[in-house]
Amino acid sequence: MSRSVLSDFPWPSVPGMIEPPKWVGDGFLTNGKKQGSLICYNQTDSNWSEHLTELHEQEAGNGQHSIDIASRHLALSSFRKLANNDEALLLEVGCSSGYLLQDFQKYFPNLNIIGSDYLAEPLKKLSIHCPKIPLLQFDLQNCPLPDDSVDGVAALNVLEHIEKDELALKHLYRILKPGGVMHIEVPAGQNLYDIYDEYLLHHRRYSL
């Protein structure tokens, strides 16, 4: 993996910090001090909780459910053209479980990866298992990343949780480089919306 891509990345400044953070291979350098691999940008109140995250993961068989595995395989296939490009940078949005991030590490070891999520607590746990992957906490409706900054974006089962999904999509297109790859998965069929969707705070399902 080319460390220069991540170390040279224009990481957004964090409120209260004098200088923007810098990636040093196994953590961020902030205000001249080394810290872990997680940076938090805009934590806001949410009905979503760590409990719901754990429930969602249990329902998905902790990443081993056949549907979950198939979803990740489809995502991997979308990014094969980036696999051998050690200058390419991929962002996964909604990475709290870390299963897809770890698949990227396993199958595309040359690919530079950033993980992000809305909640900080799951990312703190993930940083222990994936210390060499930069992790960012932010609200996608207020994405801090610069324009044309990533070559790929993966977002599996994310948009249905976001109230202003069109705004979130605009940010994803904004940060994606021209010719980049975006892989998005959402639950299908608004007519299938049920109590389980409500419990998981899905705002909607989608149709083509």
C-alpha atoms as one frame of an Amber mdcrd trajectory, in Angstrom:
protein
   0.000   0.000   0.000   1.248   3.461  -0.893   1.336   5.444   2.333   1.944
   8.705   0.484  -1.635   8.742  -0.817  -3.003   8.780   2.717  -0.268  10.915
   4.241  -0.679  13.494   1.456  -4.466  13.459   1.578  -5.974  16.893   2.372
  -7.615  15.871   5.638 -10.187  18.489   6.687  -9.401  20.629   9.699 -11.084
  19.714  12.969 -12.712  22.484  15.052 -10.420  23.512  17.886  -7.242  22.255
  16.229  -4.560  24.595  14.940  -3.480  22.438  12.008  -5.325  19.828   9.955
  -4.602  16.223  10.954  -1.958  14.211   9.136  -1.960  10.453   8.642   1.307
   8.785   9.705   0.623   5.158   8.804  -0.925   3.917  12.033  -2.682   6.960
  13.405  -3.187  10.687  13.015  -0.847  13.480  14.016  -2.901  16.345  15.458
  -1.455  19.528  16.950   1.934  17.839  16.858   0.797  14.842  18.907   0.262
  11.263  17.772  -3.184   9.841  18.402  -5.234   6.874  17.223  -6.720   6.187
  13.824 -10.063   7.929  14.478 -10.947  11.565  13.831 -14.389  12.961  14.761
 -15.759  15.883  12.755 -19.410  16.621  13.449 -21.033  14.524  16.132 -24.734
  15.282  16.364 -27.697  13.874  18.244 -29.275  10.812  16.689 -31.947   8.252
  17.512 -29.578   5.621  16.166 -27.616   3.934  18.920 -24.880   1.426  19.538
 -27.608  -1.005  20.611 -29.269  -0.755  17.196 -25.901  -1.244  15.540 -25.365
  -4.442  17.512 -28.892  -5.646  16.714 -28.354  -5.000  13.028 -25.081  -6.948
  13.099 -26.698  -9.858  14.934 -29.469 -10.026  12.346 -26.773 -10.095   9.666
 -25.052 -13.008  11.388 -22.086 -10.835  12.381 -21.133 -10.536   8.750 -21.600
 -14.220   7.910 -25.211 -14.195   6.729 -25.438 -15.246   3.078 -27.094 -11.969
   2.080 -24.405  -9.940   3.851 -21.645 -11.960   2.180 -23.292 -11.554  -1.236
 -23.582  -7.791  -0.696 -19.885  -7.513   0.064 -18.919  -9.672  -2.915 -20.935
  -7.405  -5.212 -19.166  -4.380  -3.763 -15.771  -6.008  -4.272 -16.599  -6.727
  -7.907 -17.446  -3.055  -8.486 -13.986  -1.932  -7.400 -11.828  -4.512  -9.191
 -10.553  -1.904 -11.617  -9.021  -0.030  -8.660  -7.531  -3.144  -7.055  -4.003
  -2.893  -8.457  -3.745   0.887  -8.417  -1.692   1.849  -5.367  -2.572   5.498
  -6.014  -6.312   4.856  -5.763  -8.260   5.869  -2.661 -11.576   4.341  -1.611
 -13.994   5.602   1.039 -16.506   3.319   2.715 -19.429   5.191   4.242 -21.215
   3.383   7.064 -18.346   1.052   7.881 -19.099   0.465  11.578 -18.884  -3.337
  11.388 -15.636  -3.240   9.446 -16.437  -6.408   7.497 -16.219  -4.778   4.073
 -13.103  -2.816   5.058 -11.420  -6.062   6.041 -12.478  -7.653   2.744 -10.891
  -4.745   0.886  -7.693  -5.251   2.874  -7.698  -8.976   2.150  -8.523  -8.972
  -1.552  -7.180  -5.548  -2.616  -4.047  -5.075  -0.466  -2.709  -2.280  -2.702
  -5.823  -0.160  -2.351  -5.767   2.825   0.009  -8.862   2.826   2.218 -10.719
   5.241   4.492 -13.639   4.146   6.666 -16.363   6.457   7.928 -19.556   6.302
   9.943 -22.116   8.533  11.637 -21.465   7.130  15.120 -18.144   7.387  16.917
 -18.485   4.473  19.363 -18.500   1.666  16.768 -15.537   3.348  15.066 -13.607
   3.384  18.337 -14.034  -0.384  18.568 -13.151  -0.829  14.908  -9.954   1.202
  15.312  -8.629  -1.488  17.658  -8.994  -4.168  14.987  -7.998  -2.006  12.012
  -5.348   0.395  13.369  -3.833   1.085   9.944  -7.060   2.283   8.339  -7.977
   5.969   8.825 -11.448   6.221  10.347 -13.599   9.342  10.180 -16.774  10.198
  12.044 -19.064  12.610  10.229 -22.639  13.191   9.124 -22.834  12.527   5.383
 -25.349  15.376   5.081 -22.468  17.626   6.143 -19.530  15.727   4.654 -16.242
  17.564   5.361 -14.144  15.876   2.650 -12.928  18.037  -0.248 -14.218  17.911
  -3.815 -12.817  15.267  -6.191 -10.803  13.617  -3.432 -11.563   9.872  -3.685
 -11.505   7.334  -6.517 -14.200   5.092  -5.089 -17.134   5.251  -2.678 -18.960
   2.302  -1.132 -22.191   2.798   0.815 -24.043  -0.383   1.748 -27.427   0.139
   3.424 -26.698   3.719   4.414 -29.000   6.081   2.520 -32.207   4.662   3.994
 -31.022   5.872   7.416 -30.484   9.458   6.238 -33.358  11.934   6.296 -31.999
  14.093   3.480 -30.715  11.318   1.247 -30.541  13.527  -1.850 -28.212  15.901
  -0.003 -26.073  12.949   1.069 -25.888  11.754  -2.550 -24.805  15.216  -3.694
 -21.908  15.055  -1.252 -20.907  11.596  -2.483 -20.830  12.805  -6.083 -18.979
  15.949  -5.006 -16.100  14.075  -3.368 -15.822  11.425  -6.111 -13.192  12.093
  -8.756 -14.278  12.193 -12.417 -14.310   8.623 -13.698 -14.465   7.260 -10.153
 -16.515   4.280  -8.997 -19.514   4.457  -6.670 -21.284   1.373  -5.286 -24.529
   1.972  -3.394 -26.878  -0.623  -1.928 -30.301   0.180  -0.458 -33.353  -1.883
   0.566 -35.833  -2.296  -2.288 -39.599  -1.977  -2.432 -41.405   0.735  -0.496
 -44.400  -1.628  -0.352 -42.253  -3.951   1.785 -41.629  -1.283   4.423 -42.629
  -2.801   7.771 -42.123  -2.652  11.533 -38.551  -3.903  11.205 -37.714  -0.921
   8.981 -39.296   1.361  11.554 -37.314  -0.223  14.370 -34.069   0.269  12.451
 -35.073   3.889  11.752 -35.253   3.478   7.991 -36.758   6.603   6.452 -37.726
   4.729   3.290 -37.142   1.882   0.883 -36.269   2.449  -2.767 -37.554   1.626
  -6.251 -35.887   1.873  -9.645
